[in-house]
Amino acid sequence: MTGVKEHSERRLRRDDRALAVETYRDGDGTIVLQLYGEFDLASVPTFEAELARAEAELGPLVIDLSRLEFIDSTGISHLLAAHTRAEGDERKLVFLKGPPSVEKILRITGLDQILRFED
């Protein structure tokens, strides 16, 4: 996705594996949250703050997991909560696939069958 217009990035911890969320609008106006690093209990405030900003805007939403290095049960539950809110709001929410280690966790938990994924 190209055409970065607005950009914000938040980091919770100082190490390189801390979750960072880059938020931008792509060329067709879709809000994209690009996740980097590790999505765990310590990173929930970072994710939720950026997601709340994105949810306050109109239009479709993409959560890009392609740069995520790790996700635990807390991260999984927050992805599912985002999906549930989007359904309740009748908002289009698409997830972009993560690396094999993240995809394996999503497959084991069955989220790969619940969340809407695109390549």
N, C-alpha and C positions, 0 to 999 in steps of 0.2 A: 504494500500500500504506500502510495507516494503522495506528494502534495502537502507536506507538513505546513500547517498554518499556525496552530497554537501548540505550545509545548510546555509541559511541566514535568518535573521529575522529583520524586521524593525518595529519600533513603532514611531508614530507621537506624541501622547500625553502621559503624564505620568500616567494617571489613568489606572486602570485595565481593563476598557472597551474600551480603545483605540484600533483601528485596529492594529493588528499585522499580518504580512504575513510571513509564513515559506515556503521557497522554497527549493525543493529537487527533485532528480531523484529517481524514484522507481526502482525496480529490472529489469524491462524491458526497462528502459531508458526514460520513460514518465516523463515530467517535471510536478511537482505538486505544485500548490500554495494553501496552507492551510490557510484560513482566520479565524482569531480569533477576537472577540469583535464586535465593531460597525462600519459598513461601511456607512459613511455619508460624507457630504461636506468636513469636516476637514481632513478626512482620504484619500482623493483622491490622493494626492502626494505619499503617501506610497504605495497604490495599483498600481498606474501607473508606479512607478519606478521599482517595482518588476516584474510587467507584461512586461515592456519593456525589462528587462534583460532576462526573459523567452522567449519572442518572438524573441529575437536575436539568440537563440539557435535553432537547428534543432530538429524535432520530435514532437510527439503529446503532447498536453497540457491538464491538468486537473485543474479546479478551484474547490476546495473543500469548500463547504459552511457549512459543518456539525458542525463547531464550531462557526459559526457566530451568534451573539446574536441579531443583529438589522441591518436592511438595509432601507435606505430612497430612495427617487426618484433619488438622485445623484448616489448612489451605483448601483441602477437598470440600470441607463443609461450607466454606465461604464461597467457593465456586458454585456449589449446589444452591446456596441461598441467593446468589445473584441470578441464577437461572430461574428460581422460583419467583423472585420479585419481578423479573422481566415478563414471565408468563402472566402474572397477576396484573401487570400494567399493559399487557398486550404489546410489548415492545420486542422487536427483533434483537436477539442476542445470539451471536455466533462465537464459537471458540476456535482458534487456530491451534493445530496440533503442536504438542511439545516434543522434546527429544525422547528417545526410546525409554529412558529411565522414568520419565514422567508419564508417558503413555502406558507403560506397564502398570503403574499404580492405578491409573484411571480405568484400565481394563480389569484389573483384579477387583476393584470396588464396584464395577458395573456402571460407572459414570460415563464410560464411552458409549453406552446405550441410551443414556438419559439426556446428556448435553448434546447440543447441535454442533458438530465439528465440520470444519472445512480445511482443506490443505493450504 
